[in-house]
Amino acid sequence: MQINKVEICGVNTSELPVLKNNQMTELLIKIKEGDEEARQKFVRGNLRLVLSVIQKFNNRGENIDDLFQIGCIGLIKAIDNFDLSQNVRFSTYAVPMIIGEIRRYLRDNNPIRVSRSLKDIAYKALQVRERLVRQNAKEPTVSEIAKELELEVESVVMALDAIQDPISLFDPVYQDNGDAIFVMDQVQDKKDTDESWLQEIALKEAIKKLNNREKLVLDLRFYKGRTQIEVADEIGISQAQVSRIEKNALRNMRKYI
């Protein structure tokens, strides 16, 4: 995904204008009065805002042109719904709208298909959540949301989980004027720990102290997965001898380790 390419959807990003606050206010007033030319000028003057937002999604493997077009839809929706009487900068209002539009697109185009019924439950749950937050001024529990929808708690949880965006290991979780901490920095590797590494070294050192026949038997038994009878046939001794060699080798290794 090439964020730095000059042209996106035929638009030369290096030539995009930047509007000042007073210019944006004047254009918004004209837009509310139905001035189409002002609307086009305002959209073009905020395309850089769309570009800044889609960079947050540059690790999704999506086509940059597609994301730009979806972001522009979010921008237009923000223009249509922006209230000039509120003391809020347009960019503050528009950025969540653009992000929301892109996230909806990514959910609907997710290769992991989610059933329509699950999506419907999830979107209804989100609507109920927003209503309860406004009503009670606090975050509702899943049980409260499920009660409003007259559904089982498990059904609501499953639906909400189904529409969650996948998280990249390279998504930043914290940044404070320095190096960012990414998701991968918080993931614990329980397999390749220092303890398992030291055990592996000790095991290799113990094997070195065995004689050649003991090494051969252990290799055939535990690395190649042969039975004692198969090992006996391969090296030309009895199964009882293989058993004694194996037990003796393991006993000696325990002493070394």
Backbone hydrogen bonds, N-H to C=O, Kabsch-Sander energy under -0.5 kcal/mol:
donor,donor_aa,acceptor,acceptor_aa,energy
3,I,1,M,-0.9
5,K,2,Q,-0.9
8,I,11,V,-2.1
11,V,8,I,-1.9
12,N,10,G,-0.5
13,T,6,V,-3.0
13,T,11,V,-1.1
15,E,12,N,-1.7
16,L,13,T,-1.0
19,L,45,G,-0.8
24,M,20,K,-2.3
25,T,21,N,-2.2
26,E,22,N,-2.1
27,L,23,Q,-2.3
28,L,24,M,-2.5
29,I,25,T,-2.0
30,K,26,E,-1.8
31,I,27,L,-2.6
32,K,28,L,-2.3
33,E,29,I,-0.9
34,G,31,I,-1.9
35,D,30,K,-2.5
36,E,34,G,-0.9
39,R,35,D,-1.5
40,Q,36,E,-2.3
41,K,37,E,-2.1
42,F,38,A,-2.4
43,V,39,R,-2.5
44,R,40,Q,-2.3
45,G,41,K,-1.9
46,N,42,F,-0.5
46,N,43,V,-1.4
47,L,44,R,-1.1
49,L,46,N,-0.6
50,V,46,N,-1.2
51,L,47,L,-2.2
52,S,48,R,-2.2
53,V,49,L,-1.6
54,I,50,V,-2.4
55,Q,51,L,-1.0
56,K,53,V,-1.9
57,F,54,I,-1.4
58,N,55,Q,-1.3
60,R,57,F,-1.5
67,L,63,N,-2.1
68,F,64,I,-2.2
69,Q,65,D,-2.2
70,I,66,D,-2.3
71,G,67,L,-2.7
72,C,68,F,-2.0
73,I,69,Q,-1.5
74,G,70,I,-1.8
75,L,71,G,-2.1
76,I,72,C,-2.4
77,K,73,I,-2.3
78,A,74,G,-2.1
79,I,75,L,-2.1
80,D,76,I,-2.4
81,N,77,K,-1.7
82,F,78,A,-1.2
84,L,82,F,-0.7
86,Q,83,D,-1.3
88,V,86,Q,-2.3
93,Y,89,R,-1.4
94,A,90,F,-2.9
95,V,91,S,-2.3
97,M,93,Y,-0.8
98,I,94,A,-2.6
99,I,95,V,-2.7
100,G,96,P,-2.5
101,E,97,M,-2.0
102,I,98,I,-2.1
103,R,99,I,-2.6
104,R,100,G,-2.1
105,Y,101,E,-1.9
106,L,102,I,-2.5
107,R,103,R,-2.5
108,D,104,R,-2.6
109,N,105,Y,-1.5
110,N,107,R,-1.2
113,R,111,P,-1.1
119,K,115,S,-2.1
120,D,116,R,-2.6
121,I,117,S,-2.1
122,A,118,L,-2.5
123,Y,119,K,-2.8
124,K,120,D,-2.3
125,A,121,I,-2.4
126,L,122,A,-2.2
127,Q,123,Y,-1.9
128,V,124,K,-2.5
129,R,125,A,-2.5
130,E,126,L,-2.2
131,R,127,Q,-2.1
132,L,128,V,-2.7
133,V,129,R,-2.3
134,R,130,E,-2.1
135,Q,131,R,-2.2
136,N,132,L,-2.9
137,A,133,V,-2.0
145,I,141,T,-1.9
146,A,142,V,-2.8
147,K,143,S,-2.2
148,E,144,E,-1.9
149,L,145,I,-1.8
150,E,146,A,-0.8
151,L,146,A,-2.5
156,V,152,E,-1.6
157,V,153,V,-2.5
158,M,154,E,-2.5
159,A,155,S,-2.0
160,L,156,V,-2.5
161,D,157,V,-2.4
162,A,158,M,-1.7
163,I,159,A,-0.9
164,Q,161,D,-1.0
171,D,168,S,-1.7
173,V,181,I,-3.6
174,Y,181,I,-1.3
181,I,174,Y,-3.0
182,F,180,A,-0.6
183,V,171,D,-1.8
184,M,169,L,-2.4
185,D,182,F,-1.1
186,Q,182,F,-0.5
186,Q,183,V,-1.8
187,V,184,M,-0.7
190,K,188,Q,-0.9
193,T,191,K,-1.4
197,W,193,T,-2.1
198,L,194,D,-2.3
199,Q,195,E,-2.2
200,E,196,S,-2.1
201,I,197,W,-1.9
202,A,198,L,-2.5
203,L,199,Q,-2.5
204,K,200,E,-2.2
205,E,201,I,-2.3
206,A,202,A,-2.2
207,I,203,L,-2.2
208,K,204,K,-1.6
209,K,205,E,-0.7
209,K,206,A,-0.8
210,L,207,I,-1.5
215,K,211,N,-2.4
216,L,212,N,-2.3
217,V,213,R,-2.4
218,L,214,E,-2.3
219,D,215,K,-2.3
220,L,216,L,-2.5
221,R,217,V,-2.6
222,F,218,L,-2.8
223,Y,218,L,-0.7
223,Y,219,D,-1.3
224,K,219,D,-1.7
226,R,220,L,-2.9
231,V,227,T,-2.4
232,A,228,Q,-2.4
233,D,229,I,-2.3
234,E,230,E,-1.9
235,I,231,V,-2.3
236,G,232,A,-1.2
237,I,232,A,-1.7
242,V,238,S,-1.9
243,S,239,Q,-2.2
244,R,240,A,-2.1
245,I,241,Q,-2.6
246,E,242,V,-2.6
247,K,243,S,-2.5
248,N,244,R,-2.4
249,A,245,I,-2.5
250,L,246,E,-2.4
251,R,247,K,-2.2
252,N,248,N,-2.2
253,M,249,A,-2.2
254,R,250,L,-2.0
255,K,251,R,-1.4
256,Y,252,N,-2.0
257,I,253,M,-2.9
